[in-house]
Amino acid sequence: MALSGFSVARSLLTLPAIKALMIQLLTAGFVVLVFQFWVRWLHVPFLNIYEIALSQGIIAALWSKKIKLAVWWWLIQFLMPFALLAALSWHLSATIYLSAFLFFVVFYGHTFRTQVPYYPSSKSTWYGVESTLPKDRPLYIIDVGSGLGGLVLHLAKNYPNCQVVGVELSWLPWLFSWLRGYFSHSNARFLRVDYMTLDFAQFDVVFAYLSPAAMPALWYKARAEMRPGAILLSNEFVVPEHPADITIQTEQMRTPLYAWYI
């Protein structure tokens, strides 16, 4: 039991969000010690709170870069002390903070584990996906991390002979997409599951708009499970060391669409 607990703790420490939190806490302690020394021993006037926040933000961002956290963490780490100061200066009710916290847990909670933030694909990407689909047979298509369900509903409407399913782990996006499908009488299906637990062998097309951190595992799963002739599509993000067979980029598309034929 103790060994299991140790394994869980060690696994948690590998999560970027935990690393970022630890950096902020350690940086705060370091900054406090430095400025205590600054004032008491060097007899230098105490810096104002914004100068301290700036120092902590810079150190935390540089530390995040040093341990190779994703680029967006650098900005988050830099802005975090200022965000905390702003929140404290507003003197808001604790109920507001609790409500905001619960909302983000429901909407983004699984980003903590999956490292895949919510970011919807554009309609131009949907048309790019359509251009890759074989037209000579019905297809079983899955959107892994389907968010609010836009692509899934679009494909289900335009390809009624195909089965289209969206999978989403976060509760609120999944519920919203399920309700969209229900009230629009769409034949699309929305499942609240982790796509890593599904067998990709059943799908003809797998579409993903995830994050760089999720791509290696997705590629390994696709190669291990998808049938010959199936298609793996990724919006914006590539698979390291495995160039796409086709790259689709039009003037209307804000991000490229990559396709691999298994």
JORA-V636966 format. One record per residue. RES is the residue in one small letter. SS is DSSP state (2 for helix, 1 for strand, 0 for the rest). Layout:
RES/SS + RES/SS
This chain:
m/0 + a/2 + l/2 + s/2 + g/2 + f/2 + s/2 + v/2 + a/2 + r/2 + s/2 + l/2 + l/0 + t/0 + l/0 + p/2 + a/2 + i/2 + k/2 + a/2 + l/2 + m/2 + i/2 + q/2 + l/2 + l/2 + t/2 + a/2 + g/2 + f/2 + v/2 + v/2 + l/2 + v/2 + f/2 + q/2 + f/2 + w/2 + v/2 + r/2 + w/0 + l/0 + h/0 + v/0 + p/0 + f/0 + l/0 + n/0 + i/2 + y/2 + e/2 + i/2 + a/2 + l/2 + s/2 + q/2 + g/2 + i/2 + i/2 + a/2 + a/2 + l/2 + w/2 + s/2 + k/2 + k/2 + i/0 + k/0 + l/0 + a/0 + v/2 + w/2 + w/2 + w/2 + l/2 + i/2 + q/2 + f/2 + l/2 + m/2 + p/2 + f/2 + a/2 + l/2 + l/2 + a/2 + a/2 + l/2 + s/2 + w/2 + h/0 + l/0 + s/0 + a/2 + t/2 + i/2 + y/2 + l/2 + s/2 + a/2 + f/2 + l/2 + f/2 + f/2 + v/2 + v/2 + f/2 + y/2 + g/0 + h/0 + t/2 + f/2 + r/2 + t/2 + q/0 + v/0 + p/0 + y/0 + y/0 + p/0 + s/0 + s/0 + k/2 + s/2 + t/2 + w/2 + y/2 + g/2 + v/2 + e/2 + s/2 + t/2 + l/0 + p/0 + k/0 + d/0 + r/0 + p/0 + l/0 + y/1 + i/1 + i/1 + d/1 + v/1 + g/0 + s/0 + g/0 + l/0 + g/0 + g/2 + l/2 + v/2 + l/2 + h/2 + l/2 + a/2 + k/2 + n/2 + y/0 + p/0 + n/0 + c/0 + q/1 + v/1 + v/1 + g/1 + v/1 + e/0 + l/0 + s/0 + w/2 + l/2 + p/2 + w/2 + l/2 + f/2 + s/2 + w/2 + l/2 + r/2 + g/2 + y/2 + f/2 + s/0 + h/0 + s/0 + n/0 + a/0 + r/1 + f/1 + l/1 + r/0 + v/0 + d/0 + y/2 + m/2 + t/2 + l/0 + d/0 + f/2 + a/2 + q/2 + f/0 + d/0 + v/1 + v/1 + f/1 + a/1 + y/0 + l/0 + s/0 + p/2 + a/2 + a/2 + m/2 + p/2 + a/2 + l/2 + w/2 + y/2 + k/2 + a/2 + r/2 + a/2 + e/2 + m/0 + r/0 + p/0 + g/0 + a/0 + i/1 + l/1 + l/1 + s/1 + n/1 + e/0 + f/0 + v/0 + v/1 + p/0 + e/0 + h/1 + p/0 + a/0 + d/0 + i/1 + t/1 + i/1 + q/0 + t/0 + e/0 + q/0 + m/0 + r/0 + t/0 + p/0 + l/1 + y/1 + a/1 + w/1 + y/1 + i/0
